[in-house]
Amino acid sequence: MKRLKSFVPLAIFIAIVVVSYVGFSLGDRHQLPSALLDQAFPEFSAPLLYEPNRTVTRSDLVGRPTLVNVWATWCPTCKAEHDVLMEIAAISDIVLVGLNYKDERQKALAWLADYGDPYDLVMSDEEGIIGVDLGVYGAPETFLLDAQGRIVYKRVGDINKRIWRGELLPRLRDMGVTTRSSSEL
């Protein structure tokens, strides 16, 4: 019996190693699973950032492929991704919608005035209600919608040139979105 007890710590150590190996090899942390993939973008009503008395609903996102980018002024990664979003807006005909998340309106307006506004439409989600419906973990997060408003892709983290070329652009081309540059970022 004493001899058997001496193997208990070894068995525990092996179990920890196996669980750690499986847990750390689950894949890209930016590819977090979403229950909303292949589902319709949730119904919502949100004020426009520039015109808070005017609201936007899900129906405003239907009709063309749309990229919905969740961002905030308090998010340093959002600043890092902003230049790429400006380039995407300049070279593609994708509808780019910003969802300003858990942020103050005046700060968001100042941010866009300072750094440029890549968005065709900017919604405000000061309380984070839409973010909850989308299962947002934080900012930035990006959702690609097809023309019917169905979520076909979700990205947790920044959209950078590698992600644009390798993950978004091929999906967008499949949906008929064109670009105006041979460099593709």
MIVOLUM-431298 format. One record per residue (C-alpha): residue number from 1; residue in one letter; chain; z, y, x. Coordinates in pm, 1 decimal, padded with zeros to 6 digits. Layout:
BEGIN
site i->NUM	aa->A	ch->A	zz->Z	yy->Y	xx->X
...
This chain:
BEGIN
site i->1	aa->M	ch->A	zz->00000.0	yy->00000.0	xx->00000.0
site i->2	aa->K	ch->A	zz->00085.7	yy->00240.8	xx->00285.5
site i->3	aa->R	ch->A	zz->-00249.4	yy->00170.6	xx->00442.4
site i->4	aa->L	ch->A	zz->-00427.3	yy->00254.0	xx->00115.4
site i->5	aa->K	ch->A	zz->-00240.6	yy->00587.3	xx->00090.3
site i->6	aa->S	ch->A	zz->-00369.1	yy->00687.2	xx->00431.8
site i->7	aa->F	ch->A	zz->-00727.6	yy->00678.8	xx->00295.2
site i->8	aa->V	ch->A	zz->-00651.6	yy->00915.2	xx->00003.2
site i->9	aa->P	ch->A	zz->-00696.8	yy->01235.5	xx->00209.3
site i->10	aa->L	ch->A	zz->-01024.8	yy->01101.5	xx->00344.9
site i->11	aa->A	ch->A	zz->-01147.8	yy->01021.2	xx->-00006.2
site i->12	aa->I	ch->A	zz->-01050.2	yy->01369.1	xx->-00126.8
site i->13	aa->F	ch->A	zz->-01231.2	yy->01527.7	xx->00168.6
site i->14	aa->I	ch->A	zz->-01547.2	yy->01326.6	xx->00096.8
site i->15	aa->A	ch->A	zz->-01533.3	yy->01425.3	xx->-00271.0
site i->16	aa->I	ch->A	zz->-01503.1	yy->01795.6	xx->-00175.8
site i->17	aa->V	ch->A	zz->-01800.4	yy->01767.3	xx->00061.7
site i->18	aa->V	ch->A	zz->-02015.7	yy->01599.4	xx->-00205.3
site i->19	aa->V	ch->A	zz->-01924.2	yy->01854.2	xx->-00474.9
site i->20	aa->S	ch->A	zz->-01985.8	yy->02143.5	xx->-00234.6
site i->21	aa->Y	ch->A	zz->-02321.3	yy->02005.5	xx->-00128.7
site i->22	aa->V	ch->A	zz->-02437.7	yy->01966.6	xx->-00487.1
site i->23	aa->G	ch->A	zz->-02297.4	yy->02305.9	xx->-00591.2
site i->24	aa->F	ch->A	zz->-02450.8	yy->02499.5	xx->-00304.2
site i->25	aa->S	ch->A	zz->-02791.0	yy->02334.7	xx->-00333.6
site i->26	aa->L	ch->A	zz->-02860.3	yy->02426.5	xx->-00695.5
site i->27	aa->G	ch->A	zz->-03138.5	yy->02665.1	xx->-00599.4
site i->28	aa->D	ch->A	zz->-03211.9	yy->03035.6	xx->-00592.3
site i->29	aa->R	ch->A	zz->-02927.6	yy->03242.1	xx->-00735.2
site i->30	aa->H	ch->A	zz->-03188.2	yy->03485.7	xx->-00869.2
site i->31	aa->Q	ch->A	zz->-03327.4	yy->03211.9	xx->-01089.7
site i->32	aa->L	ch->A	zz->-03019.7	yy->03177.9	xx->-01308.8
site i->33	aa->P	ch->A	zz->-03093.0	yy->02982.5	xx->-01622.4
site i->34	aa->S	ch->A	zz->-03131.1	yy->03182.4	xx->-01939.9
site i->35	aa->A	ch->A	zz->-03102.1	yy->03052.4	xx->-02292.6
site i->36	aa->L	ch->A	zz->-03355.1	yy->03321.2	xx->-02387.1
site i->37	aa->L	ch->A	zz->-03646.8	yy->03185.0	xx->-02184.5
site i->38	aa->D	ch->A	zz->-03934.0	yy->03102.0	xx->-02417.6
site i->39	aa->Q	ch->A	zz->-03746.6	yy->03282.4	xx->-02697.1
site i->40	aa->A	ch->A	zz->-03824.4	yy->03612.2	xx->-02865.4
site i->41	aa->F	ch->A	zz->-03668.6	yy->03920.0	xx->-02709.2
site i->42	aa->P	ch->A	zz->-03357.2	yy->03984.9	xx->-02922.8
site i->43	aa->E	ch->A	zz->-03371.1	yy->04233.3	xx->-03208.5
site i->44	aa->F	ch->A	zz->-03217.0	yy->04566.6	xx->-03109.5
site i->45	aa->S	ch->A	zz->-03214.1	yy->04935.5	xx->-03180.7
site i->46	aa->A	ch->A	zz->-03162.8	yy->05170.4	xx->-02887.3
site i->47	aa->P	ch->A	zz->-03192.6	yy->05543.3	xx->-02833.2
site i->48	aa->L	ch->A	zz->-03452.1	yy->05671.6	xx->-02591.3
site i->49	aa->L	ch->A	zz->-03303.4	yy->05823.4	xx->-02279.0
site i->50	aa->Y	ch->A	zz->-03517.9	yy->06136.9	xx->-02301.0
site i->51	aa->E	ch->A	zz->-03493.3	yy->06167.0	xx->-02679.2
site i->52	aa->P	ch->A	zz->-03154.6	yy->06026.1	xx->-02787.5
site i->53	aa->N	ch->A	zz->-03225.0	yy->06103.7	xx->-03153.6
site i->54	aa->R	ch->A	zz->-03526.3	yy->05869.6	xx->-03147.6
site i->55	aa->T	ch->A	zz->-03471.8	yy->05493.9	xx->-03143.2
site i->56	aa->V	ch->A	zz->-03672.4	yy->05202.1	xx->-03013.8
site i->57	aa->T	ch->A	zz->-03670.7	yy->04849.9	xx->-03156.0
site i->58	aa->R	ch->A	zz->-03804.7	yy->04511.1	xx->-03055.1
site i->59	aa->S	ch->A	zz->-04129.6	yy->04583.7	xx->-03240.4
site i->60	aa->D	ch->A	zz->-04202.0	yy->04861.0	xx->-02985.3
site i->61	aa->L	ch->A	zz->-04214.6	yy->04593.6	xx->-02712.5
site i->62	aa->V	ch->A	zz->-04468.3	yy->04371.5	xx->-02888.1
site i->63	aa->G	ch->A	zz->-04845.5	yy->04387.3	xx->-02849.6
site i->64	aa->R	ch->A	zz->-04891.4	yy->04383.2	xx->-02471.2
site i->65	aa->P	ch->A	zz->-04722.2	yy->04208.2	xx->-02179.7
site i->66	aa->T	ch->A	zz->-04410.9	yy->04408.3	xx->-02094.6
site i->67	aa->L	ch->A	zz->-04170.3	yy->04419.6	xx->-01803.8
site i->68	aa->V	ch->A	zz->-03817.3	yy->04519.5	xx->-01912.3
site i->69	aa->N	ch->A	zz->-03611.5	yy->04635.4	xx->-01614.9
site i->70	aa->V	ch->A	zz->-03232.9	yy->04669.0	xx->-01652.2
site i->71	aa->W	ch->A	zz->-03109.9	yy->04939.5	xx->-01413.0
site i->72	aa->A	ch->A	zz->-02826.5	yy->05186.9	xx->-01355.6
site i->73	aa->T	ch->A	zz->-02745.9	yy->05478.6	xx->-01128.8
site i->74	aa->W	ch->A	zz->-02427.6	yy->05303.4	xx->-01009.0
site i->75	aa->C	ch->A	zz->-02636.1	yy->05009.6	xx->-00881.7
site i->76	aa->P	ch->A	zz->-02733.1	yy->05030.4	xx->-00511.9
site i->77	aa->T	ch->A	zz->-02984.1	yy->04745.9	xx->-00547.7
site i->78	aa->C	ch->A	zz->-03154.4	yy->04940.8	xx->-00826.7
site i->79	aa->K	ch->A	zz->-03220.8	yy->05219.6	xx->-00578.7
site i->80	aa->A	ch->A	zz->-03365.7	yy->04970.5	xx->-00333.0
site i->81	aa->E	ch->A	zz->-03602.7	yy->04832.5	xx->-00598.2
site i->82	aa->H	ch->A	zz->-03704.1	yy->05171.9	xx->-00741.0
site i->83	aa->D	ch->A	zz->-03986.1	yy->05244.4	xx->-00494.7
site i->84	aa->V	ch->A	zz->-04145.4	yy->04907.6	xx->-00571.1
site i->85	aa->L	ch->A	zz->-04127.8	yy->04982.3	xx->-00944.1
site i->86	aa->M	ch->A	zz->-04300.9	yy->05314.9	xx->-00877.5
site i->87	aa->E	ch->A	zz->-04578.4	yy->05128.5	xx->-00692.7
site i->88	aa->I	ch->A	zz->-04609.1	yy->04868.8	xx->-00970.0
site i->89	aa->A	ch->A	zz->-04647.3	yy->05147.7	xx->-01225.6
site i->90	aa->A	ch->A	zz->-04916.4	yy->05310.6	xx->-01011.5
site i->91	aa->I	ch->A	zz->-05132.2	yy->05000.5	xx->-00955.0
site i->92	aa->S	ch->A	zz->-05097.4	yy->04796.0	xx->-01274.8
site i->93	aa->D	ch->A	zz->-05144.2	yy->04833.0	xx->-01646.1
site i->94	aa->I	ch->A	zz->-04823.3	yy->04646.6	xx->-01729.5
site i->95	aa->V	ch->A	zz->-04599.2	yy->04820.8	xx->-01982.3
site i->96	aa->L	ch->A	zz->-04285.3	yy->04898.7	xx->-01784.1
site i->97	aa->V	ch->A	zz->-03972.3	yy->04957.4	xx->-01992.1
site i->98	aa->G	ch->A	zz->-03643.4	yy->05069.0	xx->-01841.6
site i->99	aa->L	ch->A	zz->-03309.7	yy->04976.6	xx->-01995.1
site i->100	aa->N	ch->A	zz->-03047.6	yy->05209.5	xx->-01851.9
site i->101	aa->Y	ch->A	zz->-02738.1	yy->04987.9	xx->-01858.8
site i->102	aa->K	ch->A	zz->-02374.3	yy->05099.3	xx->-01890.1
site i->103	aa->D	ch->A	zz->-02455.7	yy->05439.8	xx->-01748.1
site i->104	aa->E	ch->A	zz->-02413.0	yy->05805.8	xx->-01836.0
site i->105	aa->R	ch->A	zz->-02720.2	yy->05970.3	xx->-01984.1
site i->106	aa->Q	ch->A	zz->-02708.0	yy->06281.7	xx->-01762.2
site i->107	aa->K	ch->A	zz->-02677.1	yy->06075.3	xx->-01445.4
site i->108	aa->A	ch->A	zz->-02972.3	yy->05860.7	xx->-01550.9
site i->109	aa->L	ch->A	zz->-03184.8	yy->06166.6	xx->-01628.3
site i->110	aa->A	ch->A	zz->-03098.1	yy->06317.9	xx->-01289.7
site i->111	aa->W	ch->A	zz->-03181.1	yy->05987.7	xx->-01113.9
site i->112	aa->L	ch->A	zz->-03528.4	yy->05974.8	xx->-01270.2
site i->113	aa->A	ch->A	zz->-03587.4	yy->06343.2	xx->-01193.4
site i->114	aa->D	ch->A	zz->-03488.8	yy->06286.4	xx->-00828.1
site i->115	aa->Y	ch->A	zz->-03659.9	yy->05953.4	xx->-00759.7
site i->116	aa->G	ch->A	zz->-03944.9	yy->05951.1	xx->-01010.3
site i->117	aa->D	ch->A	zz->-03990.2	yy->05772.4	xx->-01340.1
site i->118	aa->P	ch->A	zz->-04196.7	yy->05451.5	xx->-01325.1
site i->119	aa->Y	ch->A	zz->-04126.4	yy->05365.1	xx->-01689.1
site i->120	aa->D	ch->A	zz->-04349.3	yy->05400.1	xx->-01991.5
site i->121	aa->L	ch->A	zz->-04034.0	yy->05398.3	xx->-02202.3
site i->122	aa->V	ch->A	zz->-03664.8	yy->05432.4	xx->-02108.7
site i->123	aa->M	ch->A	zz->-03395.1	yy->05305.5	xx->-02341.3
site i->124	aa->S	ch->A	zz->-03026.3	yy->05379.8	xx->-02313.7
site i->125	aa->D	ch->A	zz->-02760.3	yy->05107.0	xx->-02340.3
site i->126	aa->E	ch->A	zz->-02446.4	yy->05304.4	xx->-02256.6
site i->127	aa->E	ch->A	zz->-02211.9	yy->05050.7	xx->-02415.8
site i->128	aa->G	ch->A	zz->-02395.8	yy->04745.6	xx->-02279.6
site i->129	aa->I	ch->A	zz->-02460.8	yy->04596.7	xx->-02624.6
site i->130	aa->I	ch->A	zz->-02824.9	yy->04506.9	xx->-02557.3
site i->131	aa->G	ch->A	zz->-02721.0	yy->04373.7	xx->-02218.1
site i->132	aa->V	ch->A	zz->-02478.9	yy->04133.7	xx->-02386.7
site i->133	aa->D	ch->A	zz->-02753.4	yy->04012.9	xx->-02621.9
site i->134	aa->L	ch->A	zz->-02977.8	yy->03953.4	xx->-02319.8
site i->135	aa->G	ch->A	zz->-02708.9	yy->03775.2	xx->-02120.1
site i->136	aa->V	ch->A	zz->-02724.0	yy->04037.8	xx->-01846.8
site i->137	aa->Y	ch->A	zz->-02498.0	yy->03960.5	xx->-01550.3
site i->138	aa->G	ch->A	zz->-02539.8	yy->04305.9	xx->-01395.7
site i->139	aa->A	ch->A	zz->-02812.5	yy->04533.2	xx->-01270.4
site i->140	aa->P	ch->A	zz->-03088.5	yy->04498.7	xx->-01175.1
site i->141	aa->E	ch->A	zz->-03230.8	yy->04228.4	xx->-01395.6
site i->142	aa->T	ch->A	zz->-03587.6	yy->04205.6	xx->-01516.8
site i->143	aa->F	ch->A	zz->-03746.1	yy->04027.2	xx->-01810.9
site i->144	aa->L	ch->A	zz->-04117.0	yy->03959.5	xx->-01847.5
site i->145	aa->L	ch->A	zz->-04235.6	yy->03947.0	xx->-02207.8
site i->146	aa->D	ch->A	zz->-04568.5	yy->03818.2	xx->-02328.3
site i->147	aa->A	ch->A	zz->-04770.0	yy->04011.5	xx->-02588.4
site i->148	aa->Q	ch->A	zz->-04575.1	yy->03844.9	xx->-02870.6
site i->149	aa->G	ch->A	zz->-04243.6	yy->03967.6	xx->-02726.5
site i->150	aa->R	ch->A	zz->-04135.6	yy->03626.9	xx->-02597.8
site i->151	aa->I	ch->A	zz->-03935.3	yy->03614.7	xx->-02272.5
site i->152	aa->V	ch->A	zz->-04139.5	yy->03415.2	xx->-02022.6
site i->153	aa->Y	ch->A	zz->-03951.0	yy->03505.9	xx->-01702.7
site i->154	aa->K	ch->A	zz->-03613.7	yy->03643.4	xx->-01600.1
site i->155	aa->R	ch->A	zz->-03520.1	yy->03776.6	xx->-01257.8
site i->156	aa->V	ch->A	zz->-03162.1	yy->03849.3	xx->-01152.8
site i->157	aa->G	ch->A	zz->-03176.8	yy->04087.6	xx->-00858.3
site i->158	aa->D	ch->A	zz->-03432.9	yy->04331.3	xx->-00730.1
site i->159	aa->I	ch->A	zz->-03805.5	yy->04321.8	xx->-00775.0
site i->160	aa->N	ch->A	zz->-03942.0	yy->04356.9	xx->-00424.3
site i->161	aa->K	ch->A	zz->-04292.4	yy->04314.5	xx->-00284.8
site i->162	aa->R	ch->A	zz->-04245.5	yy->03942.4	xx->-00221.4
site i->163	aa->I	ch->A	zz->-04123.4	yy->03880.2	xx->-00576.6
site i->164	aa->W	ch->A	zz->-04403.8	yy->04095.4	xx->-00718.2
site i->165	aa->R	ch->A	zz->-04677.0	yy->03907.0	xx->-00529.9
site i->166	aa->G	ch->A	zz->-04531.4	yy->03557.7	xx->-00554.6
site i->167	aa->E	ch->A	zz->-04365.4	yy->03544.5	xx->-00895.3
site i->168	aa->L	ch->A	zz->-04465.5	yy->03831.0	xx->-01123.6
site i->169	aa->L	ch->A	zz->-04828.2	yy->03904.9	xx->-01037.8
site i->170	aa->P	ch->A	zz->-04951.7	yy->03546.5	xx->-01095.1
site i->171	aa->R	ch->A	zz->-04780.0	yy->03537.2	xx->-01436.0
site i->172	aa->L	ch->A	zz->-04919.0	yy->03878.9	xx->-01526.1
site i->173	aa->R	ch->A	zz->-05272.4	yy->03778.1	xx->-01427.6
site i->174	aa->D	ch->A	zz->-05239.3	yy->03472.8	xx->-01651.2
site i->175	aa->M	ch->A	zz->-05155.9	yy->03715.8	xx->-01932.8
site i->176	aa->G	ch->A	zz->-05456.4	yy->03936.8	xx->-01858.2
site i->177	aa->V	ch->A	zz->-05276.3	yy->04226.9	xx->-01688.3
site i->178	aa->T	ch->A	zz->-05497.1	yy->04397.1	xx->-01431.5
site i->179	aa->T	ch->A	zz->-05418.2	yy->04590.0	xx->-01116.7
site i->180	aa->R	ch->A	zz->-05598.4	yy->04888.2	xx->-00968.1
site i->181	aa->S	ch->A	zz->-05541.2	yy->04801.3	xx->-00604.0
site i->182	aa->S	ch->A	zz->-05668.4	yy->04530.2	xx->-00377.7
site i->183	aa->S	ch->A	zz->-05349.5	yy->04543.8	xx->-00171.4
site i->184	aa->E	ch->A	zz->-05136.3	yy->04422.9	xx->-00466.5
site i->185	aa->L	ch->A	zz->-04836.1	yy->04601.6	xx->-00308.4
